[in-house]
């Protein structure tokens, strides 16, 4: 029986945590998302919202948590 080749990792994420607790305004967790070793965007998770910055976007697309939950449930 032929062996399957080891699968290649396609997506990776690198995290930068600015403050261990998200209880203060202005703190966030930034996740840099990569596909095939090329950055495809940054996801910023904050206390009040979640923001997606595409690869070359200066302004992010911001969602309040309730709106984000609606989007995820409808997908």
Protein Blocks (a to p, Z undefined) as FASTA:
>chain_A
ZZddddddfbdcddddfbfbfkbghiacdddddeehiafbdcdddfkbccdddfklcbdc
dddfklmmmmmmmZZ
